[in-house]
Amino acid sequence: MRISCMVAACSLALLAGCHLNAAKPQSTPDDAIQQIREQVEGQRQCAPLLSGTYPIEFSAEALAGPHVDALVAAGLVRRVLLDRADAGGDRPRVRIEPTSAGMQDIWLRRLDPASGPEPMLCYGRKHVVAVRTGRHDSGSETGPSKPTEVGRYDYRIVQTPSWTSRADIREAFPFLVKELNRTRTAEQAATRVGDRWTLAFDTGPDTGAEPDLSEGFFP
């Protein structure tokens, strides 16, 4: 009788353990890529457009080259010659204004409400192709090390506007060809909290993703 009770108790303990495990499923690599895609899939990929400030105004000479010619020919922007009085000097000056078609891909980025806009030209959207996960020790001098699971995702640029395939645009801005033909690793990492992978920065398809300020659509 006593042995039977012990067997029954062990059986109940095993069932309880199985129930607890079922209540807390572990995240898998498939979960990671799905959850990260939900947060960043379709984000715009952008680069600086001609200037770090807006409106874009320079001397007519500075904006007379083939780089701006290509943007104008693609229908993204137009040159507007300023009156000498508006230009504030004797040398002719030009303002670059987005066309109505160009505004579909031009993003006036503001880092905060008090800062001026930065003109960016967006040339496609992110598509997450892989996620690599691992553990990172987040200990400090005041406490023991606490491993945190982090994920880095790789992506390619898709949904590219038609102007990105123009020969004059590709010749004027060779960085664009490289960007559209490679797989990039995102700078921002995801952290797993429970069974959810969370990114620390802005997410969603209308967020401009990780602009590379060292390359861009410069004059």
Secondary structure, DSSP 8 states (H G I E B T S, - for coil): -HHHHHHHHHHHHHHHHHHHHHHS----HHHHHHHHHHHHTT-EEEEEBS-SSSSEEEETTTT-SHHHHHHHHTTSEEEEE--HHHHTSSS-EEEEEE-TTGGGTEEEE-SSTTS--EEEEEEEEEEEEEEEEEEEE--BTTB---EEEEEEEEEEEES--GGGG-HHHHHH-HHHHHHHTS-EE-SS-EEEETTEEEESS--STTSEE---TTSSB--
